[in-house]
């Protein structure tokens, strides 16, 4: 009930966590998934599109259950679902055997797998657009590898911005071929000299109840702050829909945050409502900056890396559905439905309980004081009455 600032993760908390791929960019062309799905053309015959879908499906930890449903991270299940929509068969997992992998890491913002097909080894990488582009030195168009990626980068960035403005979360895909299975030592630097293939834009619609909850927070004098690993433009688009920010100047990226000292962040923390492309370490700095300003901070998180921020916050709220055991142990509250509106309801209930306690204390004090006064007067006047 004392919370004055709520720092919330975007995916699954402010949004529905139901990812669906809507657009693909490859071969210098932005394509709509629905259009491709309805097309009579055999998608598998389009070389670069086929390669992009292969990377999306294979550089992926989604599990296909016995009743043919997809289980795993919503972003990854959306990519596999896209492959099935475009007529790619589950047999692809048998054809391309995974022999090595580098799991996704919040610092790198990349995931890499190595697959054997015949005598070749294919390195497939997916991740944030900026992070992956930094690892690429060439790109592919019409099945031909082009060396000068710097000229093409402007087009990639332009299309990335277009999709981000539509509130699409964008992932990029790259690959390279090897003639041998990489050693453990080689795996440490495997994400270099990649060939850029394309991007996929997916939507995670905002929760309708979250918009009402943000409005309720404003009326109650509570500041809502969105923290996400997504692109700044995507974060701004979602935040505007939810009513978290009005001006783009209220958003800041993790790289900009790193350039600020703790003192500067403390002075300017009230200016920002959205933090994009942040790492878990940034969350701790944000929480501490608000606390230095005398605010009571509630913080949401679900991963192992979020536990320091959950511990630092005055009220740590972990996710009951997707949260890790470490995050749950570090938190004070567990949200069983992973919903931002539940945090707001809890604050509202806390304030109601606090008000009721005050009313009860006032009632007890007033009635007891009355009784004490009556008894005290009675004791004083009793001798004279006798």
C-alpha positions as CSV (number, residue, x, y, z in Angstrom):
1,X,0.0,0.0,0.0
2,X,3.0,2.3,0.5
3,X,4.3,1.9,-3.1
4,X,4.8,5.1,-5.0
5,X,6.7,3.7,-8.1
6,X,6.1,0.4,-9.9
7,X,8.9,-0.7,-12.3
8,X,7.4,-3.4,-14.6
9,X,8.8,-5.7,-17.2
10,X,6.9,-5.4,-20.5
11,X,6.6,-8.9,-21.9
12,X,3.9,-11.0,-20.3
13,X,3.3,-8.4,-17.5
14,X,2.1,-5.4,-19.5
15,X,1.5,-7.4,-22.6
16,X,-0.4,-10.7,-23.3
17,X,2.8,-12.8,-23.9
18,X,1.1,-14.3,-27.0
19,X,3.7,-13.6,-29.7
20,X,2.7,-13.9,-33.4
21,X,5.1,-13.3,-36.3
22,X,3.5,-10.8,-38.6
23,X,6.3,-9.7,-41.0
24,X,9.5,-11.0,-42.5
25,X,12.3,-9.0,-44.1
26,X,14.6,-10.8,-46.4
27,X,16.0,-10.4,-50.0
28,X,15.5,-6.7,-49.5
29,X,11.7,-7.2,-49.3
30,X,9.3,-6.8,-46.4
31,X,6.7,-9.7,-46.6
32,X,3.5,-10.2,-44.7
33,X,3.1,-13.7,-43.1
34,X,-0.7,-13.9,-43.9
35,X,0.1,-13.1,-47.6
36,X,2.8,-15.7,-47.7
37,X,0.5,-18.3,-46.0
38,X,-2.2,-17.8,-48.6
39,X,0.3,-17.7,-51.6
40,X,0.2,-20.6,-54.0
41,X,4.0,-20.4,-54.4
42,X,6.1,-23.1,-52.8
43,X,7.8,-21.1,-50.0
44,X,10.6,-23.7,-49.7
45,X,11.7,-22.8,-53.2
46,X,12.5,-19.2,-52.2
47,X,16.1,-19.7,-51.1
48,X,16.7,-16.9,-48.6
49,X,13.2,-17.1,-47.1
50,X,13.7,-20.9,-46.6
51,X,17.1,-20.2,-44.9
52,X,15.5,-17.6,-42.6
53,X,12.8,-20.0,-41.5
54,X,15.3,-22.8,-41.0
55,X,17.3,-20.6,-38.6
56,X,14.1,-19.4,-36.8
57,X,12.9,-23.0,-36.2
58,X,16.3,-24.7,-35.5
59,X,18.0,-22.0,-33.4
60,X,15.2,-22.5,-31.0
61,X,14.4,-24.5,-27.8
62,X,10.7,-24.9,-28.4
63,X,9.3,-28.4,-27.6
64,X,6.5,-30.1,-29.6
65,X,4.3,-32.0,-27.2
66,X,2.6,-35.3,-27.9
67,X,-0.7,-33.5,-28.7
68,X,1.2,-31.3,-31.3
69,X,1.1,-28.1,-29.2
70,X,4.2,-25.9,-28.7
71,X,5.8,-25.5,-25.3
72,X,8.5,-22.9,-24.5
73,X,9.3,-19.3,-24.6
74,X,6.5,-17.3,-26.4
75,X,9.0,-15.6,-28.7
76,X,10.5,-19.0,-29.8
77,X,7.1,-20.7,-30.1
78,X,6.0,-17.9,-32.4
79,X,8.9,-18.6,-34.7
80,X,8.2,-22.3,-34.9
81,X,4.5,-21.6,-35.4
82,X,5.5,-19.3,-38.3
83,X,7.4,-22.2,-39.9
84,X,4.5,-24.5,-39.7
85,X,2.2,-21.8,-41.2
86,X,4.6,-21.6,-44.1
87,X,4.4,-25.4,-44.7
88,X,7.7,-26.4,-43.1
89,X,7.5,-29.9,-41.6
90,X,8.6,-31.1,-38.1
91,X,10.9,-33.5,-39.9
92,X,13.3,-30.5,-40.3
93,X,14.5,-31.3,-36.7
94,X,15.7,-34.8,-37.8
95,X,17.4,-33.5,-41.0
96,X,19.4,-30.9,-39.2
97,X,20.9,-32.5,-36.1
98,X,22.0,-30.1,-33.4
99,X,25.6,-30.8,-32.3
100,X,26.5,-27.7,-30.3
101,X,24.9,-24.6,-28.9
102,X,25.4,-21.3,-27.1
103,X,22.2,-20.5,-25.1
104,X,20.6,-17.1,-25.2
105,X,22.2,-14.6,-22.8
106,X,20.8,-11.3,-21.7
107,X,24.2,-9.7,-22.1
108,X,24.9,-10.9,-25.6
109,X,21.2,-10.9,-26.6
110,X,22.0,-13.7,-29.0
111,X,21.5,-17.5,-29.3
112,X,23.5,-19.8,-31.5
113,X,23.2,-23.5,-32.5
114,X,25.4,-25.7,-34.7
115,X,23.7,-28.3,-37.0
116,X,25.2,-31.1,-39.0
117,X,23.9,-31.9,-42.4
118,X,26.0,-34.4,-44.4
119,X,29.7,-33.3,-44.1
120,X,28.7,-29.6,-43.5
121,X,28.2,-27.8,-40.2
122,X,25.8,-24.9,-40.2
123,X,26.0,-22.2,-37.5
124,X,22.6,-20.5,-37.0
125,X,22.3,-17.3,-34.9
126,X,19.3,-15.3,-33.9
127,X,19.0,-12.2,-31.6
128,X,18.6,-8.4,-31.4
129,X,19.1,-6.6,-34.7
130,X,21.9,-4.3,-33.6
131,X,23.8,-7.1,-31.7
132,X,23.6,-9.5,-34.7
133,X,24.5,-6.9,-37.2
134,X,27.7,-6.2,-35.3
135,X,28.7,-9.9,-35.8
136,X,28.0,-9.9,-39.5
137,X,30.5,-8.9,-42.3
138,X,28.4,-9.9,-45.3
139,X,24.7,-10.5,-46.3
140,X,22.8,-12.7,-48.7
141,X,20.4,-11.7,-51.5
142,X,18.9,-14.1,-54.1
143,X,21.1,-16.8,-52.8
144,X,24.3,-14.8,-53.4
145,X,26.6,-13.6,-50.7
146,X,27.4,-9.9,-50.8
147,X,30.5,-8.7,-49.0
148,X,29.9,-4.9,-48.4
149,X,27.3,-5.0,-45.6
150,X,27.8,-1.4,-44.5
151,X,25.7,-0.1,-47.5
152,X,23.0,-2.6,-46.8
153,X,22.9,-1.8,-43.1
154,X,21.0,1.5,-43.7
155,X,18.1,-0.4,-45.4
156,X,18.1,-3.0,-42.6
157,X,17.9,-0.2,-40.0
158,X,15.2,1.5,-41.9
159,X,13.0,-1.6,-42.1
160,X,13.7,-2.4,-38.5
161,X,12.5,1.1,-37.5
162,X,9.4,0.6,-39.6
163,X,8.4,-2.6,-37.9
164,X,9.3,-1.3,-34.4
165,X,7.0,1.7,-35.0
166,X,4.2,-0.7,-35.5
167,X,5.0,-2.1,-32.0
168,X,6.6,-5.2,-33.5
169,X,9.4,-7.0,-31.7
170,X,12.1,-7.6,-34.2
171,X,14.6,-10.4,-34.3
172,X,17.5,-10.8,-36.8
173,X,18.9,-14.0,-38.2
174,X,22.4,-14.9,-39.5
175,X,24.5,-18.0,-40.4
176,X,27.8,-19.3,-41.6
177,X,29.1,-22.7,-42.8
178,X,32.0,-24.7,-41.4
179,X,33.7,-27.8,-42.7
180,X,34.3,-29.3,-39.3
181,X,32.5,-29.5,-35.9
182,X,33.6,-26.6,-33.8
183,X,35.6,-27.3,-30.6
184,X,34.6,-26.0,-27.2
185,X,37.3,-23.4,-27.6
186,X,36.0,-22.3,-31.0
187,X,32.4,-22.1,-29.7
188,X,33.5,-19.2,-27.4
189,X,34.0,-17.0,-30.5
190,X,31.6,-18.7,-32.9
191,X,29.3,-15.6,-33.2
192,X,31.7,-13.8,-35.6
193,X,32.0,-13.4,-39.4
194,X,28.3,-14.2,-39.8
195,X,26.2,-13.8,-43.0
196,X,23.1,-11.6,-42.4
197,X,19.8,-13.3,-43.7
198,X,16.9,-11.2,-42.5
199,X,14.5,-10.2,-39.8
200,X,11.1,-11.3,-38.3
201,X,8.7,-8.8,-36.7
202,X,6.3,-10.2,-34.1
203,X,3.5,-8.6,-32.1
204,X,2.7,-9.1,-28.4
205,X,-0.5,-7.1,-27.9
206,X,-0.8,-5.0,-24.7
207,X,-3.2,-6.3,-22.0
208,X,-6.4,-4.3,-21.9
209,X,-6.6,-4.5,-18.1
210,X,-3.0,-3.1,-18.0
211,X,-4.1,0.1,-19.7
212,X,-6.8,0.6,-17.1
213,X,-4.4,-0.2,-14.3
214,X,-1.9,2.4,-15.5
215,X,-4.6,5.0,-15.5
216,X,-5.6,4.0,-12.0
217,X,-1.9,4.4,-10.9
218,X,-1.9,7.9,-12.3
219,X,-5.0,8.8,-10.2
220,X,-3.4,7.2,-7.1
221,X,-0.2,9.2,-7.6
222,X,1.9,6.1,-8.5
223,X,4.5,6.4,-11.2
224,X,4.6,3.5,-13.7
225,X,7.9,2.6,-15.3
226,X,8.4,0.1,-18.1
227,X,11.6,-1.8,-18.3
228,X,12.3,-4.0,-21.3
229,X,15.0,-5.6,-23.4
230,X,13.2,-4.6,-26.6
231,X,14.1,-2.0,-29.1
232,X,13.5,1.6,-28.0
233,X,11.0,2.3,-30.8
234,X,9.0,-0.8,-30.0
235,X,9.0,0.0,-26.3
236,X,7.8,3.6,-27.0
237,X,4.9,2.3,-29.2
238,X,3.7,-0.1,-26.6
239,X,4.1,2.5,-23.8
240,X,2.0,5.0,-25.7
241,X,-0.8,2.5,-26.2
242,X,-0.8,1.8,-22.4
243,X,-0.5,5.5,-21.5
244,X,2.8,5.1,-19.7
245,X,4.5,7.9,-21.6
246,X,3.5,10.8,-23.8
247,X,6.8,12.2,-25.2
248,X,9.6,10.2,-26.7
249,X,12.1,12.1,-24.5
250,X,10.7,10.0,-21.6
251,X,12.4,6.9,-23.0
252,X,16.1,5.9,-22.6
253,X,18.2,3.0,-23.7
254,X,20.6,0.8,-21.7
255,X,23.6,2.2,-23.6
256,X,22.6,5.7,-22.7
257,X,22.1,4.7,-19.1
258,X,25.6,3.3,-18.9
259,X,27.0,6.7,-19.8
260,X,25.2,8.3,-16.9
261,X,26.8,8.3,-13.4
262,X,24.7,7.2,-10.4
263,X,24.4,10.9,-9.3
264,X,23.1,12.0,-12.7
265,X,20.6,9.1,-12.8
266,X,19.3,10.1,-9.3
267,X,18.8,13.7,-10.4
268,X,17.1,12.7,-13.7
269,X,15.3,9.5,-12.9
270,X,11.9,11.2,-12.7
271,X,12.2,12.3,-16.3
272,X,12.1,8.7,-17.7
273,X,9.1,6.3,-17.9
274,X,10.6,3.8,-20.3
275,X,13.9,1.9,-20.3
276,X,14.7,-0.1,-23.4
277,X,17.5,-2.5,-24.3
278,X,18.4,-2.8,-20.6
279,X,20.4,-5.6,-18.8
280,X,19.5,-6.9,-15.4
281,X,22.3,-4.8,-13.8
282,X,20.6,-1.6,-15.1
283,X,17.4,-2.6,-13.2
284,X,19.3,-2.4,-9.8
285,X,20.6,1.1,-10.7
286,X,17.1,2.2,-11.6
287,X,15.6,0.9,-8.4
288,X,18.3,2.5,-6.2
289,X,17.9,5.9,-8.0
290,X,14.2,6.0,-7.2
291,X,14.9,4.9,-3.6
292,X,17.4,7.8,-3.2
293,X,14.6,10.1,-4.2
294,X,12.6,8.9,-1.2
295,X,10.2,6.6,-3.2
296,X,8.9,3.2,-2.3
297,X,9.6,0.9,-5.3
298,X,7.8,-2.2,-6.4
299,X,9.7,-4.2,-9.0
300,X,8.6,-7.1,-11.2
301,X,10.9,-9.8,-12.7
302,X,11.0,-13.5,-13.7
303,X,14.6,-14.6,-14.4
304,X,17.6,-15.6,-12.3
305,X,19.3,-12.3,-13.4
306,X,16.4,-10.3,-12.1
307,X,16.8,-11.5,-8.5
308,X,19.3,-8.7,-7.4
309,X,16.8,-6.1,-8.5
310,X,13.9,-7.9,-6.8
311,X,15.9,-8.1,-3.6
312,X,16.9,-4.4,-3.8
313,X,13.4,-3.2,-4.4
314,X,11.1,-2.4,-1.4
315,X,8.5,-4.8,-2.9
316,X,9.9,-7.5,-5.2
317,X,7.2,-9.1,-7.4
318,X,8.1,-12.3,-9.2
319,X,6.1,-14.2,-11.8
320,X,4.3,-17.3,-10.7
321,X,3.8,-18.7,-14.2
322,X,7.1,-18.1,-16.0
323,X,9.3,-17.1,-13.0
324,X,12.3,-19.1,-11.9
325,X,12.6,-20.5,-8.4
326,X,15.5,-18.1,-7.7
327,X,13.4,-15.1,-8.6
328,X,10.5,-16.3,-6.5
329,X,12.8,-16.8,-3.5
330,X,14.2,-13.3,-3.9
331,X,10.8,-11.7,-4.1
332,X,8.3,-10.6,-1.5
333,X,5.2,-11.2,-3.6
334,X,4.5,-13.9,-6.3
335,X,2.0,-12.9,-9.0
336,X,0.2,-16.1,-9.9
337,X,-1.2,-14.6,-13.1
338,X,1.9,-12.6,-14.2
339,X,-0.4,-9.6,-14.7
340,X,0.5,-5.9,-14.0
341,X,-3.1,-5.2,-13.1
342,X,-2.7,-7.6,-10.1
343,X,0.2,-5.5,-8.7
344,X,-2.1,-2.4,-8.9
345,X,-4.9,-4.3,-7.2
346,X,-2.5,-5.4,-4.5
347,X,-1.5,-1.8,-3.9
348,X,-5.1,-0.7,-3.8
349,X,-6.0,-3.5,-1.3
350,X,-2.9,-2.6,0.8
351,X,-4.0,1.1,1.0
352,X,-7.6,0.0,1.9
353,X,-6.3,-2.2,4.7
354,X,-4.0,0.7,5.9
355,X,-7.0,3.1,5.9
356,X,-9.2,0.6,7.8
357,X,-6.4,0.1,10.4
358,X,-6.3,3.9,10.9
359,X,-10.1,4.1,11.2
360,X,-10.0,1.2,13.8
361,X,-7.3,2.9,15.8
362,X,-9.2,6.2,15.7
363,X,-12.4,4.5,16.8
364,X,-10.6,2.6,19.6
365,X,-8.7,5.7,20.8
366,X,-11.8,7.9,20.8
367,X,-14.0,5.4,22.7
368,X,-11.2,4.4,25.1
369,X,-10.2,8.0,25.8
370,X,-13.9,8.7,26.6
371,X,-14.0,5.8,29.0
372,X,-10.7,6.8,30.6
373,X,-12.0,10.4,31.1
374,X,-15.3,9.3,32.7
375,X,-13.5,6.9,35.0
376,X,-10.8,9.5,36.0
377,X,-13.5,12.1,36.8
378,X,-15.5,9.5,38.7
379,X,-12.4,8.6,40.8
380,X,-11.7,12.3,41.5
381,X,-15.2,13.2,42.6
382,X,-15.9,10.0,44.5
383,X,-14.4,11.3,47.9
384,X,-16.6,14.4,47.7
385,X,-19.7,12.4,47.0
386,X,-19.0,10.2,50.0
